[in-house]
Amino acid sequence: MPLSIRIGTWFIGESVDYEEVTVDDTVRALDTSKLAVSNYVWLQAATATMRMTLHGVDPTASFGIRLFDGEQFETVIKTASKLRFIREGASNGLVRAVYYR
């Protein structure tokens, strides 16, 4: 079952930036300059299943937490700075990130 949240009940603060990261067969991370000016980030997986890790180790197509299309979560910047993503199958995914402070 996909993980989802209601944004309005979780976020207190001002959105300060946005980015979309194409997740292909190369490990991807969030933009460090955007992380540097934020306190937390809301993320959404879109268009394909992908894998992510939260501890700075690179995921593979078979290693990491599986994210399905439409799943959403928030995390503090300390954890967000260690997030890594890679697609699981043949289709590229997309990570949408809204940065808050």
QUIDAHU-V288646 format. One record per pair of residues at least 24 apart in sequence whose C-alpha atoms are under 8 Angstrom apart, sorted by the first residue. I is the first residue (numbers start at 1). J is the second residue. Records with the same first field share a line. If there is no record, write none. Layout:
I = J  J
This chain:
2 = 68  70  71
3 = 71  72  73
4 = 70  71  72  73
5 = 72  73
13 = 100  101
14 = 100  101
15 = 98  99  100  101
16 = 98  99  100  101
17 = 98  99  100
18 = 96  97  98  99
19 = 96  97  98
20 = 94  95  96  97
21 = 94  95  96
22 = 92  93  94  95
23 = 50  85  86  87  92  93  94  95
24 = 86  87  91  92  93
25 = 86  87  92
26 = 86
27 = 58  59  60  84  85  86
28 = 84  85  86
29 = 81  82  83  84  85
30 = 80  81  83  84
32 = 81
34 = 99
35 = 77  80  81  99
37 = 101
38 = 77  99  100  101
39 = 76  77  99  100  101
40 = 74  75  76  77  80  99  100  101
41 = 74  75  76  77  80  97  98  99  100
42 = 72  73  74  75  97  98  99  100
43 = 72  73  74  95  96  97  98
44 = 70  71  72  73  95  96  97
45 = 69  70  71  72  93  94  95  96
46 = 70  71  93  94  95  96
47 = 92  93  94
48 = 87  89  91  92  93  94
49 = 87  88  89  93
50 = 85  86  87  88  89  93
51 = 85  86  87  88
52 = 83  84  85  86
53 = 82  83  84  85
54 = 79  80  82  83  84
55 = 79  82  83
56 = 82  83  84
57 = 82  84
58 = 84  85
59 = 84  85  86
60 = 86  87  88
61 = 86  87  88  89
62 = 88
